[in-house]
Amino acid sequence: MKLNSDLAAIVTGGASGLGEATARMLAREGVRVAILDMNEERGELTAGDIGGVFAKVDVTDEDSVKAGIAKVREAHGVERILVNCAGIAIGRKTVSTDRKTGEMKTHDMESFSKVVEVNLLGTYRMIRHSALGMAEEKPITEDGGRGVIVVTASVAATDGQIGQAAYAASKGGVLGMTLPVARDLTEFGIRVCCIQPGVFMTPMVSGMPEKVQEALAAGVPFPKRLGRADEYAHLVKFICESDYMNGESVRLDGAIRLPPK
């Protein structure tokens, strides 16, 4: 698939971090980019900066997703690229001791469910709606391809650390569904690939103390630094342009394997 102005794309979580870098990369290639995010102020600003369109969307809400997709398709037409970057992380141990009271407590189901709803169910919700739209369009590649979907898991999908039960479960689900979804969509010429980022310099990490950032970078074998959002975007570009790349998951992590904590 050649990236150009003939194509439309949707990037969830596109108002910041990995999603923003991806949205900007696609726009530089001429693609008509739509940003879906909960951060309305930042989303509108980024969309305006790249000549795109923004829709405030909660990926856990069916009506919100439908309305957002309808809005951006009215502006750009049906997307041929979907990049799922919307996600959250909540750290809780399965069983822990309250430091103040000494009371034993467990991971609350409300926050566990929230992480799964956003990261896993939200990703699949976007896939099903986007894939349906792509499937109804004409092929755009010599192989009969109609579009490409990129999902974002994490190295935590296989290297989950202490306190990451919910996060690892949600990202493990994203990783696990990549191949079957890709196989589901073969008859329509829609490719699906997964990226597993390691420790990246995201807005969450950049807000941490410098010593914490240095400690995180020290754990990366090589290059001994945190990943950059533009490196994630570069891999998205490679996947979009590589028509034989399908059903695959790629770790982008500087060879890190996360320790227990």
C-alpha positions as CSV (number, residue, x, y, z in Angstrom):
1,M,0.0,0.0,0.0
2,K,1.4,3.3,-1.0
3,L,0.8,6.1,1.4
4,N,-0.6,9.2,-0.3
5,S,-3.5,11.6,-0.4
6,D,-5.8,8.9,-1.9
7,L,-6.0,7.3,1.5
8,A,-7.8,8.1,4.8
9,A,-6.6,6.9,8.2
10,I,-7.9,6.8,11.7
11,V,-5.6,6.9,14.7
12,T,-7.1,6.2,18.2
13,G,-5.2,7.8,21.0
14,G,-3.8,10.2,18.4
15,A,-3.8,13.3,20.6
16,S,-0.5,12.4,22.3
17,G,2.4,9.9,22.5
18,L,2.7,7.1,20.0
19,G,-0.7,7.9,18.4
20,E,0.3,11.6,17.8
21,A,3.6,10.6,16.3
22,T,1.8,8.2,14.0
23,A,-0.8,10.7,13.0
24,R,1.9,13.2,12.1
25,M,3.8,10.7,10.1
26,L,0.8,9.7,8.1
27,A,-0.1,13.3,7.4
28,R,3.4,14.0,6.2
29,E,2.9,11.2,3.6
30,G,-0.2,13.0,2.4
31,V,-2.7,10.7,4.1
32,R,-6.0,12.3,5.3
33,V,-5.8,11.6,9.0
34,A,-8.5,11.5,11.6
35,I,-7.7,11.5,15.3
36,L,-10.0,9.8,17.8
37,D,-9.3,10.6,21.5
38,M,-10.8,11.6,24.8
39,N,-8.6,14.7,25.1
40,E,-10.7,17.1,23.1
41,E,-8.4,20.2,23.5
42,R,-5.2,18.3,22.6
43,G,-6.9,16.3,19.9
44,E,-8.3,19.4,18.1
45,L,-5.0,21.1,18.3
46,T,-3.1,18.2,16.8
47,A,-5.7,17.6,14.1
48,G,-5.6,21.3,13.1
49,D,-1.8,21.2,13.1
50,I,-1.7,18.3,10.6
51,G,-4.7,19.4,8.5
52,G,-6.8,16.5,9.8
53,V,-10.1,16.0,11.6
54,F,-10.8,15.2,15.3
55,A,-13.6,13.3,17.0
56,K,-14.0,12.9,20.7
57,V,-14.4,9.1,21.2
58,D,-14.6,6.8,24.1
59,V,-13.5,3.4,22.7
60,T,-15.4,1.6,25.5
61,D,-18.7,3.1,24.3
62,E,-20.4,1.6,21.2
63,D,-22.4,4.7,20.4
64,S,-19.4,7.0,20.8
65,V,-17.4,4.9,18.5
66,K,-20.1,4.8,15.8
67,A,-20.7,8.5,16.0
68,G,-16.9,9.3,15.8
69,I,-16.3,7.0,12.8
70,A,-19.4,8.5,11.1
71,K,-18.1,12.0,11.6
72,V,-14.6,11.4,10.3
73,R,-15.8,9.3,7.3
74,E,-18.1,12.2,6.3
75,A,-15.0,14.4,6.2
76,H,-12.4,11.9,4.7
77,G,-14.3,8.9,3.3
78,V,-13.8,5.4,4.6
79,E,-10.4,4.8,6.2
80,R,-8.0,2.3,4.6
81,I,-5.7,2.5,7.7
82,L,-6.6,2.0,11.3
83,V,-4.0,2.4,14.0
84,N,-5.1,1.6,17.6
85,C,-3.1,3.5,20.2
86,A,-5.7,4.3,22.8
87,G,-4.9,2.6,26.0
88,I,-4.5,3.0,29.8
89,A,-2.4,1.4,32.5
90,I,-3.4,0.9,36.2
91,G,-0.9,-0.8,38.5
92,R,-2.4,-3.0,41.2
93,K,-1.1,-6.2,42.9
94,T,-3.5,-9.2,43.0
95,V,-3.1,-9.2,46.8
96,S,-1.3,-6.5,48.8
97,T,-1.1,-4.9,52.2
98,D,-2.3,-1.4,53.0
99,R,0.7,0.5,54.2
100,K,-1.4,2.6,56.6
101,T,-3.7,0.1,58.1
102,G,-1.9,-3.2,57.5
103,E,-5.1,-4.6,56.0
104,M,-4.9,-7.1,53.2
105,K,-6.7,-6.2,50.0
106,T,-7.1,-7.5,46.5
107,H,-7.1,-5.9,43.0
108,D,-10.5,-4.2,42.7
109,M,-12.5,-5.5,39.8
110,E,-13.6,-2.1,38.7
111,S,-10.1,-0.9,37.7
112,F,-9.2,-4.4,36.3
113,S,-12.3,-4.3,34.1
114,K,-11.6,-0.7,33.0
115,V,-8.1,-1.6,31.7
116,V,-9.5,-4.6,29.8
117,E,-12.4,-2.5,28.4
118,V,-10.2,0.2,27.0
119,N,-7.1,-1.8,25.9
120,L,-8.7,-5.0,24.6
121,L,-12.4,-4.5,24.0
122,G,-11.9,-0.9,22.8
123,T,-9.3,-2.2,20.3
124,Y,-11.6,-4.9,19.0
125,R,-14.6,-2.5,18.9
126,M,-12.6,-0.2,16.6
127,I,-11.5,-3.2,14.5
128,R,-14.9,-4.5,13.8
129,H,-16.4,-1.2,12.8
130,S,-13.4,-0.2,10.7
131,A,-13.0,-3.6,9.0
132,L,-16.7,-3.6,8.0
133,G,-16.2,-0.2,6.2
134,M,-13.0,-1.4,4.5
135,A,-14.6,-4.6,3.4
136,E,-17.3,-2.8,1.5
137,E,-14.8,-0.7,-0.5
138,K,-12.9,-1.6,-3.7
139,P,-9.4,-3.1,-3.5
140,I,-6.5,-0.6,-3.8
141,T,-3.5,-2.9,-4.2
142,E,-2.5,-5.3,-6.9
143,D,-3.0,-8.2,-4.5
144,G,-6.6,-7.1,-3.8
145,G,-5.9,-5.4,-0.6
146,R,-8.5,-3.1,0.9
147,G,-6.8,-1.8,4.0
148,V,-4.5,-2.4,7.0
149,I,-5.1,-2.4,10.7
150,V,-2.3,-1.9,13.3
151,V,-3.0,-2.8,17.0
152,T,-0.8,-1.9,19.9
153,A,0.0,-4.5,22.5
154,S,3.1,-4.2,24.8
155,V,6.1,-6.3,25.8
156,A,4.1,-6.7,29.0
157,A,1.8,-9.0,27.0
158,T,4.5,-11.7,27.6
159,D,6.8,-10.0,30.2
160,G,4.1,-8.7,32.7
161,Q,5.6,-7.3,35.8
162,I,4.4,-7.2,39.4
163,G,1.3,-5.1,39.6
164,Q,0.6,-5.5,35.9
165,A,-2.0,-8.3,36.0
166,A,-4.7,-6.2,34.3
167,Y,-2.4,-4.4,31.9
168,A,-0.7,-7.6,30.9
169,A,-4.0,-9.5,30.5
170,S,-5.4,-6.7,28.2
171,K,-2.3,-6.5,26.1
172,G,-1.9,-10.3,26.0
173,G,-5.4,-10.3,24.6
174,V,-4.5,-7.8,21.9
175,L,-1.5,-9.9,21.0
176,G,-3.5,-13.1,21.0
177,M,-6.3,-11.9,18.7
178,T,-4.0,-10.4,16.0
179,L,-3.5,-13.6,14.0
180,P,-7.1,-14.9,14.2
181,V,-8.5,-11.5,13.2
182,A,-6.0,-11.3,10.4
183,R,-7.2,-14.7,9.2
184,D,-10.8,-13.7,9.6
185,L,-10.2,-10.7,7.3
186,T,-8.2,-12.4,4.5
187,E,-11.2,-12.9,2.2
188,F,-11.6,-9.1,2.2
189,G,-7.9,-8.2,1.7
190,I,-7.5,-6.5,5.1
191,R,-4.2,-7.0,6.8
192,V,-3.8,-6.9,10.6
193,C,-0.5,-6.6,12.5
194,C,0.5,-5.9,16.1
195,I,3.3,-3.8,17.6
196,Q,4.6,-4.6,21.1
197,P,6.4,-1.4,22.3
198,G,8.9,-1.6,25.1
199,V,9.7,1.3,27.4
200,F,9.0,4.5,25.4
201,M,9.2,8.2,26.2
202,T,5.5,8.8,26.4
203,P,3.8,11.7,28.2
204,M,3.4,9.5,31.2
205,V,7.1,8.6,31.4
206,S,8.3,12.1,30.6
207,G,6.4,13.3,33.7
208,M,8.5,11.0,35.9
209,P,11.6,12.2,37.8
210,E,14.8,12.2,35.7
211,K,16.3,9.5,38.0
212,V,13.4,7.2,37.3
213,Q,13.7,7.8,33.5
214,E,17.4,7.0,33.7
215,A,16.7,3.8,35.6
216,L,14.2,2.7,33.0
217,A,16.7,3.4,30.2
218,A,19.4,1.5,31.9
219,G,17.4,-1.6,31.7
220,V,17.4,-1.5,27.9
221,P,20.2,-3.6,26.4
222,F,20.7,-1.5,23.2
223,P,20.2,1.2,22.4
224,K,20.5,2.1,26.1
225,R,17.7,4.6,26.1
226,L,13.9,4.9,26.0
227,G,12.1,4.4,22.7
228,R,11.0,7.4,20.7
229,A,7.4,7.9,19.5
230,D,8.7,8.5,16.0
231,E,10.3,5.1,16.0
232,Y,6.9,3.5,16.6
233,A,5.4,5.6,13.8
234,H,8.2,4.5,11.5
235,L,7.3,0.8,12.1
236,V,3.6,1.7,11.4
237,K,4.8,3.1,8.1
238,F,6.7,-0.1,7.3
239,I,3.7,-2.2,8.1
240,C,1.4,-0.1,5.9
241,E,3.8,-0.2,3.0
242,S,4.7,-3.9,3.2
243,D,1.8,-5.8,1.7
244,Y,3.2,-9.2,2.6
245,M,3.3,-8.3,6.3
246,N,0.1,-9.8,7.8
247,G,-0.9,-11.5,11.1
248,E,2.5,-10.7,12.6
249,S,3.5,-9.1,15.9
250,V,6.7,-7.2,16.2
251,R,8.5,-6.3,19.4
252,L,10.0,-2.7,19.3
253,D,12.0,-2.8,22.5
254,G,15.8,-2.5,22.2
255,A,16.0,-6.2,23.2
256,I,14.6,-5.6,26.7
257,R,12.9,-8.4,28.6
258,L,11.1,-7.0,31.6
259,P,12.2,-8.2,35.1
260,P,9.6,-9.1,37.7
261,K,9.6,-5.5,39.0
